[in-house]
Amino acid sequence: MAILEVNDIRKTFGASQVLKGISFSLEEGNTLSIIGSSGSGKTTLLRCLNFLETPDTGSIRVRGETLFDAAQPATRSEKEIRKKRLHFGLVFQSFNLFPQYTALENVTLAMNLLASERPEWKHQKAKLRREHEERAKDILTDMGLQDRMGNYPHQLSGGQCQRVAIARALALSPDILCFDEPTSALDPELTGEVLRVIWGLAERHTTMIVVTHEMTFARDVADRVIFMDDGLICEDGDARQVIDHPQMERTRAFLQHYREG
C-alpha cells in the first residue's frame, strides 16, 4: 500500500522552473533513493514535501490524507503547516543543530515544543519532559551516542552531529524520514558511520526518501531509485536495475560520468 502519493508537483522560482511535473508513490517500509546532478530539483522536491516550499501545482497525500492540493485554498496557519510537517522528518546536509544545546537537548527540544501546545502540558510538564528525555536517550543510544549525550555540537565530529540530527528527526515518529545528501558535508572517513545508521533503519523497514550521491549505497540499500534531470523524473525503477542497467540514455550518461569521476 502506498503511504505517499505525489502528483504533478511543479515549482518555479522567478523565471526558472525547477520542478516540471513530479509524480511518484512510495510503499510503506520501503526506501526510495533519488539521484541526479546538482540543480536537477532533488532538494526542492524534498523541501516541497516538508512544506518548506509551496508547490505551484499538484498534490501530496500521506496515508490517504491530502496534505496539499494546489486546487484547494492554501493553508496559511503556521500551526497547521507544522502539523503537516510532522508526517515527514527531514535530515539536512549540514545538520542544523542548535549550537547552544547538548545532543540530548537538541533531540528533546522539538518534542517539548510540540507538547507545549497540548492542553495537558500545563499540568504534566515535568512528567512529559521526563518521558521525552527517556525517549531521546533511547534513540541516541541506538545511534551509538550513549557517551555523547551531554556534548555540544562543537564537541562532536561531523558524523556524530549527523547522527544526532537523525535522532532528532526520529524522535517525532514521522511517517516518512527524508535525507538530503546526508553525507555531503562529511569527510570521507565519517561517511560510513552515517550510511550504516541509514542502512540499519532500512533493515527495520523505516519508510525513507534518501537524496544521495552515494551510488553504491543507493543500489544496495534502496528498494527503488529515481533519477531526476532538469526538474523531471527520467527513470524510476528497481534500485539495482536503474544503477547497474539503466534504460534511459540520460541516466546512462549520468552514471558513466559519476563512475569516471
C-alpha positions in Angstrom: 0.0 0.0 0.0 1.3 3.4 -0.9 2.0 5.6 2.1 2.9 8.6 0.0 1.4 9.7 -3.3 2.9 12.7 -5.1 1.1 14.0 -8.2 2.3 16.6 -10.7 4.4 18.7 -8.4 5.7 21.8 -10.2 7.8 24.7 -8.7 9.1 27.9 -10.3 11.4 30.4 -8.8 11.3 33.6 -10.8 11.9 32.6 -14.5 13.4 29.2 -13.5 11.1 26.2 -13.5 12.9 23.8 -11.0 10.2 21.1 -10.9 8.3 20.3 -14.1 5.7 17.8 -13.0 6.9 15.2 -10.5 4.7 12.2 -9.8 5.5 9.1 -7.8 4.3 6.9 -5.0 6.1 5.2 -2.1 5.2 2.0 -0.4 5.3 1.8 3.4 8.5 0.3 4.7 10.4 1.0 1.5 13.5 3.1 0.9 13.5 5.4 -2.2 16.8 6.9 -3.3 16.7 10.0 -5.5 19.8 10.6 -7.6 20.7 13.2 -10.2 23.1 16.1 -11.0 23.2 19.3 -8.9 20.4 21.5 -9.9 18.1 18.7 -11.1 15.5 19.6 -8.5 16.1 16.9 -5.8 16.4 19.2 -2.8 13.5 21.4 -4.0 11.3 18.3 -4.1 12.2 17.4 -0.6 11.5 20.9 0.6 8.1 20.8 -1.1 7.3 17.5 0.7 8.3 19.0 4.0 6.3 22.3 3.4 9.4 24.4 3.4 8.4 25.4 -0.1 4.9 25.6 -1.6 4.4 23.8 -4.9 2.7 25.8 -7.7 0.7 22.8 -8.8 -0.1 19.2 -7.8 -1.0 17.3 -4.7 0.6 15.4 -1.8 -1.1 12.6 0.1 0.1 10.6 3.1 -1.9 7.6 4.3 -4.8 8.7 2.1 -4.9 12.2 3.7 -4.5 15.1 1.3 -1.8 17.3 2.9 -1.5 19.6 -0.1 -3.7 20.3 -3.2 -2.9 23.3 -5.3 -6.5 23.3 -6.5 -7.7 24.0 -2.9 -7.3 27.1 -0.8 -3.8 27.3 0.7 -3.2 26.6 4.4 -1.9 29.8 6.0 -1.9 28.8 9.7 1.6 28.1 10.9 0.2 25.6 13.4 -1.5 23.7 10.6 1.7 23.7 8.5 3.7 22.4 11.5 1.1 19.6 11.9 1.5 18.6 8.2 5.3 18.7 8.6 5.1 16.0 11.3 4.4 13.4 8.6 7.9 14.0 7.4 11.3 14.1 9.2 14.0 15.9 7.3 17.7 15.4 7.9 19.6 18.3 6.3 23.1 18.2 4.7 24.6 20.5 7.3 23.0 19.0 10.5 21.2 22.3 11.5 21.8 21.5 15.2 21.4 24.3 17.8 24.9 25.1 19.0 23.8 26.2 22.4 22.1 22.9 23.2 23.6 19.5 24.0 23.0 16.4 21.8 20.2 15.3 24.2 18.7 18.8 24.3 18.7 19.0 20.5 16.6 15.9 20.4 14.2 16.7 23.1 13.6 20.3 22.1 11.1 19.7 19.3 9.2 17.1 21.4 8.8 19.6 24.2 7.8 22.4 21.9 5.1 20.3 20.3 3.8 19.0 23.6 3.6 22.6 24.9 0.8 23.2 22.5 -1.3 20.5 24.1 -3.8 21.2 26.9 -2.1 18.6 29.3 1.3 20.4 29.1 0.4 22.9 31.8 -0.3 20.3 34.4 2.0 17.5 33.2 5.1 19.4 32.1 7.6 17.7 34.3 6.2 14.2 33.5 6.2 14.8 29.8 9.7 16.2 29.8 11.0 13.1 31.6 9.3 10.9 29.0 10.8 12.9 26.2 14.2 12.7 27.8 14.0 8.9 28.1 12.9 8.5 24.5 15.7 10.8 23.3 18.2 8.8 25.4 17.0 5.5 23.8 17.3 6.9 20.3 20.7 8.4 20.9 21.9 5.1 22.3 20.6 3.3 19.2 22.6 5.8 17.2 25.8 4.8 19.2 25.9 8.1 21.0 25.3 7.0 24.6 28.6 8.6 25.7 28.0 11.9 23.8 24.5 13.0 25.1 25.9 15.8 27.1 28.2 17.1 24.4 27.6 20.3 22.4 27.7 20.2 18.6 31.2 21.8 18.5 32.4 18.9 20.7 31.2 16.3 18.2 32.5 15.0 14.9 30.5 15.7 11.7 29.3 12.1 11.7 28.2 12.3 15.3 26.4 15.6 14.6 24.6 13.9 11.7 23.6 11.0 13.9 22.1 13.5 16.4 20.2 15.1 13.6 18.8 11.7 12.6 17.8 11.0 16.2 16.1 14.4 16.3 14.0 13.5 13.2 13.2 10.0 14.5 12.1 11.4 17.9 8.9 12.9 16.3 7.9 9.5 14.8 7.4 10.7 11.2 5.6 8.6 8.7 8.5 9.2 6.2 12.1 10.0 7.0 13.8 12.2 4.4 17.5 12.7 3.9 19.0 15.5 1.8 22.6 14.4 0.8 23.2 13.2 4.4 26.9 12.6 3.8 27.9 15.5 1.5 29.2 17.7 4.4 31.3 14.8 5.9 34.9 13.9 5.5 35.1 10.5 3.6 36.2 8.6 6.7 33.0 9.7 8.5 30.6 8.9 5.7 30.5 5.2 6.5 29.2 5.7 10.0 26.2 7.7 8.8 25.4 5.3 6.0 25.5 2.4 8.4 22.8 4.1 10.5 20.6 4.6 7.5 21.3 1.1 6.4 20.1 -0.1 9.8 16.9 1.9 9.5 16.2 0.4 6.1 16.6 -3.1 7.6 14.0 -2.2 10.1 11.7 -1.1 7.2 11.7 2.6 8.1 10.0 4.4 5.2 12.6 6.7 3.8 13.4 9.0 0.9 17.2 9.5 0.5 18.6 12.1 -1.8 22.2 10.9 -2.3 25.3 10.9 -4.4 26.4 7.6 -3.0 25.5 5.3 -5.9 26.7 2.0 -4.3 24.5 2.9 -1.2 21.5 3.7 -3.4 21.9 0.4 -5.3 22.4 -1.8 -2.2 20.1 -0.2 0.3 17.2 1.3 -1.6 14.2 -0.6 -2.9 13.7 1.9 -5.7 15.8 4.6 -7.4 14.5 7.7 -9.1 16.9 9.6 -11.4 16.0 13.2 -11.8 17.3 15.5 -14.5 16.3 19.1 -15.3 13.2 19.0 -13.0 11.8 15.8 -14.4 11.9 12.1 -13.4 13.8 10.5 -16.2 13.9 6.9 -14.8 12.2 5.2 -11.9 12.6 1.5 -11.0 14.2 -1.2 -9.0 17.4 0.1 -7.4 19.8 -2.4 -8.9 18.2 -2.2 -12.3 18.5 1.6 -12.5 22.0 1.8 -11.2 23.5 -1.3 -13.0 21.4 -1.4 -16.1 19.8 1.9 -16.8 17.3 2.1 -19.6 17.5 5.7 -20.5 20.4 7.3 -22.3 20.4 10.3 -19.9 20.7 8.0 -16.9 23.5 6.0 -18.5 25.4 9.2 -19.3 25.0 10.5 -15.7 26.1 7.2 -14.1 29.0 6.9 -16.6 30.2 10.4 -15.7 29.9 9.5 -12.0 31.9 6.3 -12.4 34.6 8.1 -14.3 34.7 10.9 -11.7 
